[in-house]
């Protein structure tokens, strides 16, 4: 399969940022997009709602279904999945993009914040995939793609923010288990993660402002990688933990300068990228800071 024309994608957190970028890339092929997100009214700091996202998706060539969904609610997820199936006739692709973050140590992480991260990240990923899976089984080339990192158990990824790492790795554990669970059903379950910081409004607002953005890559690197993953045969490509530029390079992409926000600035590395097994494309490491940041 070379494109996503006519395919239906259920994407959490698609009102802005990475989720919206993945949606718009699929929309260029003529895909149907269910936008499952909470933002129905403009955020005071962050641009975009499910309705503005729908306008952008349709302008890109797709069909959009904006859905007000808090993925912590089983009832709302059930309703959103049912509405998607009623509108588009099924679900071919489930994208677990919604995520909560708090880069705080154990003593500085209120249990309320711990609960929020785990409810949205690991529980949300489990819940949304569970509700989409019966419909994915009916698709010709079903995919579940989660925006989460490889499971690298190095203490350096845990010590500064145990609660966040646990919640984010919970998403990856869903991928690990579900890839095998749904293998016989032909549902591909993979994870995608960026090597560097990604320029989103959320990163700019919460993690470092303009300096962070200039040392980031654009969301296009993830939307391009996601599109390439989602067009692969689902029975042959599953259980993968993918770093964006390594995967793109292995699949023929050689120009990574196109994804840089500011070519004069070195790139901030993201968290959770293992030191082995995911080699950077030629020339990329020379453009990066030795120590770095985060994105999602």
The 8 nearest C-alpha neighbors of each residue, nearest first, counted from 0:
[[1, 230, 2, 231, 232, 3, 140, 229],
 [2, 0, 230, 3, 231, 227, 4, 226],
 [1, 3, 4, 0, 28, 230, 25, 226],
 [4, 2, 6, 28, 30, 25, 5, 29],
 [5, 3, 29, 28, 30, 6, 2, 25],
 [4, 6, 30, 29, 3, 31, 7, 28],
 [5, 7, 30, 3, 4, 91, 31, 8],
 [8, 6, 31, 90, 91, 32, 30, 92],
 [7, 9, 92, 32, 93, 10, 33, 91],
 [8, 10, 33, 93, 94, 32, 92, 34],
 [11, 9, 94, 34, 13, 35, 8, 93],
 [12, 10, 35, 97, 96, 13, 95, 36],
 [11, 13, 97, 36, 96, 14, 18, 35],
 [14, 12, 18, 19, 34, 15, 11, 10],
 [13, 15, 49, 48, 52, 12, 19, 47],
 [16, 14, 19, 13, 47, 18, 17, 52],
 [15, 17, 199, 19, 18, 20, 200, 218],
 [16, 18, 20, 19, 218, 21, 15, 221],
 [19, 17, 13, 21, 20, 16, 12, 96],
 [18, 20, 13, 15, 22, 21, 17, 16],
 [21, 19, 17, 23, 22, 18, 222, 24],
 [22, 20, 222, 24, 18, 19, 23, 17],
 [21, 23, 19, 25, 20, 24, 26, 18],
 [24, 22, 26, 56, 20, 25, 21, 19],
 [25, 23, 21, 26, 27, 22, 222, 20],
 [24, 26, 22, 23, 27, 28, 30, 3],
 [25, 27, 61, 23, 30, 29, 60, 28],
 [26, 28, 60, 59, 25, 24, 29, 23],
 [29, 27, 4, 26, 3, 25, 30, 2],
 [28, 30, 4, 61, 26, 60, 27, 5],
 [31, 29, 26, 4, 5, 6, 61, 25],
 [30, 32, 7, 62, 61, 63, 6, 8],
 [33, 31, 63, 8, 7, 34, 62, 64],
 [32, 34, 64, 9, 63, 35, 8, 65],
 [35, 33, 65, 13, 10, 66, 64, 32],
 [34, 36, 11, 66, 68, 10, 33, 12],
 [37, 35, 12, 68, 67, 11, 38, 34],
 [38, 36, 68, 67, 69, 39, 35, 12],
 [39, 37, 48, 40, 36, 49, 41, 14],
 [38, 40, 48, 49, 37, 67, 41, 50],
 [39, 41, 38, 48, 42, 49, 47, 37],
 [42, 40, 48, 47, 43, 46, 39, 38],
 [43, 41, 45, 44, 46, 40, 38, 47],
 [42, 44, 45, 41, 46, 40, 47, 204],
 [45, 43, 42, 46, 204, 41, 200, 201],
 [46, 44, 42, 200, 43, 47, 201, 41],
 [47, 45, 42, 41, 44, 48, 200, 15],
 [46, 48, 15, 51, 14, 41, 52, 45],
 [49, 47, 38, 14, 50, 51, 39, 41],
 [48, 50, 14, 52, 65, 51, 39, 38],
 [49, 51, 53, 48, 52, 65, 54, 39],
 [50, 52, 54, 48, 53, 49, 47, 55],
 [53, 51, 49, 55, 14, 50, 54, 48],
 [52, 54, 50, 56, 63, 51, 55, 49],
 [53, 55, 51, 57, 52, 56, 58, 50],
 [56, 54, 58, 52, 53, 57, 59, 51],
 [57, 55, 53, 59, 23, 58, 54, 61],
 [56, 58, 61, 60, 59, 54, 62, 55],
 [57, 59, 55, 56, 60, 54, 61, 53],
 [60, 58, 56, 57, 27, 26, 61, 23],
 [61, 59, 27, 57, 26, 29, 58, 56],
 [60, 62, 26, 29, 57, 30, 56, 31],
 [63, 61, 31, 57, 32, 30, 56, 64],
 [64, 62, 32, 53, 31, 33, 57, 56],
 [63, 65, 33, 34, 32, 66, 53, 62],
 [66, 64, 34, 49, 33, 50, 53, 63],
 [65, 67, 35, 34, 68, 64, 79, 36],
 [68, 66, 37, 36, 35, 39, 65, 69],
 [69, 67, 36, 37, 35, 75, 70, 66],
 [68, 70, 71, 37, 72, 36, 75, 67],
 [71, 69, 72, 123, 68, 76, 119, 73],
 [70, 72, 69, 118, 123, 119, 73, 122],
 [73, 71, 70, 75, 74, 69, 76, 68],
 [72, 74, 76, 75, 77, 71, 70, 126],
 [73, 75, 77, 72, 76, 78, 79, 71],
 [76, 74, 78, 72, 77, 73, 68, 79],
 [75, 77, 79, 73, 78, 74, 70, 80],
 [78, 76, 74, 80, 75, 79, 73, 81],
 [77, 79, 75, 81, 76, 80, 82, 74],
 [80, 78, 76, 82, 81, 77, 75, 83],
 [79, 81, 83, 77, 82, 78, 76, 84],
 [82, 80, 78, 84, 83, 79, 85, 77],
 [83, 81, 85, 79, 80, 84, 86, 78],
 [84, 82, 80, 86, 81, 85, 87, 79],
 [83, 85, 89, 88, 81, 87, 86, 82],
 [86, 84, 82, 83, 88, 87, 81, 89],
 [87, 85, 83, 84, 88, 82, 89, 64],
 [86, 88, 84, 89, 85, 83, 7, 31],
 [89, 87, 84, 85, 86, 90, 83, 7],
 [88, 90, 84, 87, 134, 91, 7, 83],
 [91, 89, 7, 134, 135, 92, 8, 84],
 [90, 92, 141, 7, 135, 138, 6, 8],
 [93, 91, 8, 142, 141, 143, 90, 9],
 [92, 94, 143, 9, 8, 10, 144, 142],
 [95, 93, 10, 144, 145, 96, 143, 9],
 [96, 94, 145, 11, 124, 97, 144, 146],
 [95, 97, 146, 11, 12, 94, 18, 145],
 [98, 96, 12, 11, 95, 120, 119, 99],
 [97, 99, 120, 119, 96, 100, 295, 116],
 [100, 98, 116, 119, 120, 115, 101, 97],
 [99, 101, 163, 116, 102, 98, 295, 167],
 [100, 102, 103, 163, 99, 112, 160, 108],
 [103, 101, 160, 100, 163, 104, 159, 162],
 [104, 102, 160, 101, 107, 108, 105, 159],
 [103, 105, 160, 107, 159, 106, 108, 161],
 [104, 106, 108, 107, 161, 103, 160, 162],
 [107, 105, 104, 108, 109, 103, 110, 160],
 [106, 108, 104, 105, 103, 109, 102, 160],
 [109, 107, 105, 103, 106, 104, 110, 112],
 [110, 108, 111, 112, 107, 113, 106, 105],
 [109, 111, 113, 112, 114, 108, 115, 162],
 [110, 112, 114, 109, 113, 115, 108, 116],
 [111, 113, 115, 109, 110, 114, 116, 108],
 [114, 112, 110, 116, 111, 115, 162, 117],
 [113, 115, 111, 117, 112, 116, 118, 110],
 [116, 114, 112, 118, 113, 117, 119, 111],
 [117, 115, 99, 113, 119, 118, 114, 120],
 [116, 118, 166, 120, 114, 121, 119, 115],
 [117, 119, 122, 115, 116, 71, 123, 114],
 [120, 118, 123, 116, 117, 122, 98, 71],
 [121, 119, 98, 117, 123, 116, 166, 122],
 [120, 122, 170, 169, 124, 117, 123, 166],
 [123, 121, 118, 125, 124, 120, 119, 126],
 [124, 122, 119, 126, 120, 125, 70, 121],
 [123, 125, 121, 127, 122, 126, 95, 120],
 [124, 126, 122, 128, 123, 127, 129, 121],
 [125, 127, 123, 129, 128, 124, 122, 130],
 [128, 126, 130, 129, 124, 125, 123, 131],
 [127, 129, 131, 125, 130, 126, 132, 124],
 [130, 128, 126, 132, 127, 131, 125, 133],
 [129, 131, 127, 128, 132, 126, 77, 133],
 [130, 132, 128, 134, 129, 133, 127, 135],
 [131, 133, 135, 134, 129, 130, 128, 136],
 [134, 132, 136, 135, 131, 130, 137, 129],
 [135, 133, 136, 132, 137, 90, 131, 89],
 [136, 134, 132, 138, 137, 91, 141, 133],
 [135, 137, 134, 133, 138, 184, 132, 186],
 [136, 138, 135, 134, 139, 133, 89, 91],
 [139, 137, 135, 91, 141, 140, 136, 134],
 [138, 140, 141, 137, 91, 136, 135, 185],
 [139, 141, 233, 138, 232, 142, 91, 186],
 [142, 140, 91, 186, 135, 138, 92, 233],
 [143, 141, 187, 92, 186, 188, 144, 233],
 [142, 144, 93, 188, 92, 94, 187, 189],
 [143, 145, 94, 189, 190, 188, 95, 142],
 [146, 144, 95, 190, 147, 94, 96, 191],
 [147, 145, 191, 96, 190, 192, 95, 144],
 [146, 148, 192, 190, 171, 145, 191, 170],
 [149, 147, 192, 271, 150, 171, 191, 190],
 [148, 150, 240, 151, 171, 271, 147, 272],
 [151, 149, 152, 148, 168, 171, 172, 271],
 [150, 152, 153, 149, 273, 271, 272, 156],
 [153, 151, 150, 154, 156, 157, 155, 271],
 [152, 154, 155, 151, 156, 157, 273, 271],
 [155, 153, 157, 156, 158, 152, 151, 159],
 [156, 154, 153, 157, 158, 159, 152, 271],
 [155, 157, 154, 153, 158, 271, 164, 159],
 [158, 156, 161, 154, 155, 160, 159, 164],
 [157, 159, 155, 160, 161, 154, 156, 104],
 [160, 158, 104, 157, 161, 103, 156, 102],
 [161, 159, 104, 103, 102, 162, 163, 157],
 [160, 162, 157, 164, 163, 158, 165, 159],
 [163, 161, 165, 164, 160, 113, 166, 105],
 [164, 162, 166, 165, 160, 161, 167, 101],
 [163, 165, 167, 161, 166, 162, 168, 157],
 [164, 166, 168, 162, 163, 167, 169, 161],
 [167, 165, 117, 169, 163, 164, 168, 121],
 [166, 168, 164, 169, 170, 165, 163, 120],
 [167, 169, 171, 170, 165, 166, 164, 172],
 [168, 170, 121, 166, 172, 167, 171, 165],
 [171, 169, 121, 173, 168, 167, 172, 124],
 [172, 170, 168, 174, 173, 169, 147, 175],
 [171, 173, 175, 169, 174, 170, 168, 176],
 [174, 172, 170, 171, 176, 175, 177, 169],
 [175, 173, 171, 177, 172, 176, 188, 178],
 [176, 174, 172, 173, 178, 177, 238, 171],
 [177, 175, 173, 178, 174, 179, 172, 180],
 [176, 178, 180, 174, 179, 181, 173, 175],
 [179, 177, 188, 238, 176, 181, 180, 175],
 [178, 180, 182, 177, 181, 176, 175, 238],
 [179, 181, 177, 178, 182, 176, 183, 184],
 [182, 180, 184, 179, 183, 186, 178, 177],
 [181, 183, 179, 185, 184, 180, 178, 186],
 [184, 182, 185, 181, 180, 186, 179, 234],
 [185, 183, 181, 182, 186, 136, 234, 180],
 [184, 186, 234, 182, 183, 233, 187, 181],
 [187, 185, 141, 142, 184, 181, 233, 182],
 [186, 188, 237, 142, 233, 143, 185, 236],
 [189, 187, 143, 178, 237, 238, 174, 144],
 [188, 190, 239, 144, 238, 237, 174, 240],
 [191, 189, 145, 240, 144, 147, 146, 241],
 [190, 192, 241, 146, 147, 242, 240, 145],
 [191, 193, 242, 148, 147, 146, 243, 241],
 [194, 192, 243, 195, 242, 269, 191, 221],
 [193, 195, 269, 268, 242, 272, 243, 192],
 [196, 194, 268, 269, 193, 267, 197, 215],
 [195, 197, 215, 294, 269, 293, 267, 268],
 [196, 198, 216, 215, 294, 217, 218, 199],
 [199, 197, 212, 217, 215, 216, 218, 202],
 [200, 198, 202, 16, 201, 197, 203, 218],
 [199, 201, 203, 202, 204, 45, 198, 16],
 [200, 202, 204, 199, 203, 205, 45, 16],
 [203, 201, 206, 199, 205, 204, 200, 294],
 [202, 204, 208, 200, 201, 207, 205, 206],
 [205, 203, 201, 202, 208, 200, 206, 207],
 [206, 204, 202, 203, 201, 207, 208, 200],
 [207, 205, 202, 203, 204, 208, 211, 201],
 [206, 208, 211, 203, 210, 205, 209, 204],
 [207, 209, 203, 211, 210, 204, 206, 212],
 [208, 210, 212, 211, 213, 203, 207, 214],
 [211, 209, 213, 212, 208, 207, 214, 203],
 [210, 212, 207, 214, 209, 213, 208, 215],
 [211, 213, 209, 198, 215, 214, 210, 203],
 [214, 212, 261, 210, 215, 211, 260, 209],
 [215, 213, 266, 211, 212, 264, 267, 265],
 [216, 214, 196, 197, 212, 198, 213, 266],
 [215, 217, 259, 197, 258, 260, 198, 196],
 [218, 216, 219, 198, 258, 197, 260, 259],
 [217, 219, 220, 221, 17, 197, 20, 222],
 [220, 218, 222, 217, 221, 223, 258, 20],
 [221, 219, 223, 218, 222, 258, 224, 217],
 [222, 220, 224, 219, 223, 218, 225, 243],
 [221, 223, 21, 219, 225, 224, 220, 20],
 [224, 222, 226, 220, 221, 225, 219, 227],
 [225, 223, 221, 227, 222, 226, 243, 247],
 [226, 224, 222, 228, 227, 223, 221, 229],
 [227, 225, 229, 223, 228, 224, 222, 230],
 [226, 228, 224, 225, 230, 229, 223, 231],
 [229, 227, 225, 226, 231, 230, 224, 236],
 [230, 228, 226, 231, 227, 225, 142, 92],
 [229, 231, 0, 227, 228, 1, 2, 226],
 [230, 232, 228, 229, 233, 0, 236, 227],
 [233, 231, 235, 234, 236, 140, 230, 0],
 [232, 234, 187, 236, 235, 140, 186, 185],
 [235, 233, 185, 232, 236, 187, 186, 237],
 [234, 236, 233, 232, 237, 231, 187, 185],
 [237, 235, 233, 234, 232, 187, 231, 238],
 [238, 236, 187, 188, 239, 189, 178, 235],
 [237, 239, 178, 189, 188, 175, 174, 240],
 [240, 238, 189, 237, 241, 190, 236, 188],
 [241, 239, 190, 149, 189, 191, 238, 148],
 [240, 242, 191, 190, 239, 243, 192, 246],
 [243, 241, 192, 193, 245, 244, 191, 246],
 [242, 244, 193, 246, 245, 224, 192, 241],
 [245, 243, 247, 246, 248, 242, 280, 279],
 [246, 244, 248, 247, 242, 243, 279, 280],
 [247, 245, 249, 244, 243, 248, 242, 250],
 [246, 248, 244, 250, 252, 249, 245, 224],
 [249, 247, 252, 245, 251, 250, 246, 253],
 [248, 250, 246, 247, 251, 245, 252, 244],
 [251, 249, 247, 248, 252, 246, 227, 245],
 [250, 252, 248, 249, 253, 247, 246, 254],
 [251, 253, 248, 247, 254, 250, 249, 255],
 [252, 254, 248, 255, 251, 280, 247, 281],
 [255, 253, 256, 252, 257, 258, 248, 251],
 [256, 254, 257, 258, 253, 259, 252, 283],
 [255, 257, 258, 259, 254, 262, 283, 260],
 [258, 256, 255, 259, 254, 260, 217, 216],
 [257, 259, 216, 217, 256, 255, 220, 260],
 [260, 258, 216, 256, 261, 257, 262, 217],
 [259, 261, 216, 213, 215, 217, 262, 258],
 [262, 260, 213, 263, 259, 264, 214, 215],
 [261, 263, 264, 259, 260, 256, 265, 213],
 [262, 264, 261, 265, 213, 214, 260, 286],
 [265, 263, 214, 262, 261, 266, 213, 286],
 [266, 264, 287, 286, 214, 288, 267, 263],
 [265, 267, 287, 214, 215, 288, 286, 268],
 [266, 268, 291, 288, 195, 214, 292, 196],
 [269, 267, 195, 291, 292, 196, 194, 266],
 [270, 268, 293, 195, 292, 196, 194, 294],
 [269, 271, 293, 272, 292, 268, 156, 291],
 [270, 272, 148, 273, 156, 269, 151, 149],
 [271, 273, 270, 194, 274, 269, 149, 148],
 [274, 272, 275, 271, 151, 277, 276, 149],
 [273, 275, 272, 276, 277, 278, 271, 151],
 [276, 274, 273, 277, 278, 272, 151, 279],
 [275, 277, 278, 274, 273, 272, 245, 279],
 [276, 278, 275, 245, 279, 242, 273, 274],
 [279, 277, 276, 245, 280, 275, 274, 281],
 [278, 280, 245, 283, 284, 281, 277, 244],
 [279, 281, 283, 245, 248, 282, 278, 244],
 [282, 280, 283, 279, 284, 253, 278, 285],
 [281, 283, 285, 284, 280, 286, 279, 255],
 [282, 284, 285, 286, 281, 280, 279, 287],
 [285, 283, 286, 287, 282, 279, 281, 280],
 [286, 284, 283, 287, 282, 288, 265, 281],
 [285, 287, 265, 284, 283, 266, 288, 282],
 [288, 286, 266, 265, 284, 285, 267, 289],
 [289, 287, 290, 267, 265, 266, 291, 268],
 [290, 288, 287, 291, 268, 267, 284, 266],
 [291, 289, 288, 268, 267, 292, 287, 269],
 [292, 290, 268, 267, 288, 269, 289, 293],
 [291, 293, 269, 267, 268, 196, 270, 294],
 [292, 294, 269, 196, 270, 295, 268, 291],
 [295, 293, 196, 197, 202, 269, 292, 195],
 [294, 293, 98, 100, 202, 99, 197, 146]]
